[in-house]
C-alpha cells in the first residue's frame, strides 16, 4: 500500500550501511522514508549483509564522516562490481561531492537529506548526480525525528543549523547557518510516542540548546525553552537532560534567566560548554565568536545557580604558539579551581570543507601530553584526544598534507 501523499517508488528497497558514527542520521532518514513511501528499508552492519539483497530494485545508502572514508572505499568497489546502485550523504560527502562521485557513488546528497532521498527513491535522477539539500533546506516539522515502526528511537532533534563559522567545524556547512527549529507541538507529539515505548529519558539534538526557538540561534528565548521543558515533563518522562551531549551550549547563550528557567525541570547538574581555547588570539583565528572572558562569565552564572560545567578544549592547532598553549593551561587551572569545572579534551582534526582544513593535522607536544595526563590522573579530564590525534594523521594520509 502506497503511503499518503507519496508517488509509487522506483526502488523497492533501500539498505543503509550502519556504523557506530551514523546512527542518528540514519534514523532520521529511515523515519522520513517510512513516513512518506512504501519502500522496504533495511540496515546492514557489514557488506556481507548488503550482498544478500538482490541488485535489481535496491539502493545502498552510506552516510559517513571523513574518518570512515578508507573503510567506505573498500566496500564501494565490491558493491559496484556487483552492480548495486550506491548513494551517499553526510559531512564528508557534503564537503567533497565531486570526489565521491569519482570514487564510485552514483548519486550524492548534500546537506539535508530527508526530502531528497524520497525524491531519489521515487525516480528523480539529476544529471549532475548531486541532490542539493544545501540551498533547499527542509522544515523539521515535515519529518519525524524517530521511527516507531522500526523501533528506532534517539534524542529528538529540536534545532538544525548554526549561525557561527568556527573554522574547524562542518556543522554550518552541512546543516546551514540559518537555524531552524522543530515546533514544541511536534516535539511533544514524538516525545509521547517515545514514552509509550518506555523511552522515558528525554535528550535532544541541537548545536546550541539555549538557542532553541531563538530568532538568531544565540539569544535565549527563555519563554519557549520553559514551555518546551514543562510540556516535555508532562508527557511522562522520568528524566530530562538539556544542555548536555548531544545538546551542548554556547557560552554567550548562558544567562541567569535561562538557567533559572531550566533548573526547574532538568536532571543534569552540569552543562557542556565549548570554550576550545584559553587564548583570545586562537579564538579569533578559529572564528569562534566569543572571548575567554565570555566563557568565564558563563561559568560564574552556572556556579551561582548550583551548576558546574564540562568544558571542551581543542589542543594541537598547527598555528598555536607556546604562549597560546600556556594561556590555555592557566585558564583551565583557574576554572577548575574557581568553578569546579571538568575538562573535555580534543586534538585538532582537519575536516574537509572547513576553513582550517588545509592547515593539516594537530599534533600534541610532549608538554601538552604531560599536562593532560596530570589532569586525567586527578579525575578532572576526559576525552578522546589520543584517538583523535591518530584520526587527524589518517586524514593527512588520505589527502597528502
Secondary structure, 3 states (H helix, E strand, C coil): CCCCCCCCCCCCEEEEECCCCCHHHHHHHHHHHHHHCCCEEEEECCHHHHCCCCCCCEEEEEECCHHHHHHHHHHHHHHHHCCCEEEEECHHHHHCHHHHHHHCCCEEEEECCHHHHHHHHCCCCCCCCEEEECCCCCCHHHCCCCECCCCECCCEECEECCCCCCCCCCHHHHHCCCCEECCHHHHHHHHHHHHHCCCCEECEECCCHHHCCCCCCCCCCHHHHHHHHHHHHCCCCCEECCCCCCCCEEHHHCCHHHHHHHCCCCCCCEEEEEEECCCHHHHHHCCCCCCHHHHHHHHHHHHHCCCEEEEEEEECCCCCCHHHHHHHHHHHHHHHHHHCCEEEEEECCCCCCCCCHHHCCCCCCHHHHHHHHHHHHCCCEEECHHHHHHHHHHHHHHHCC
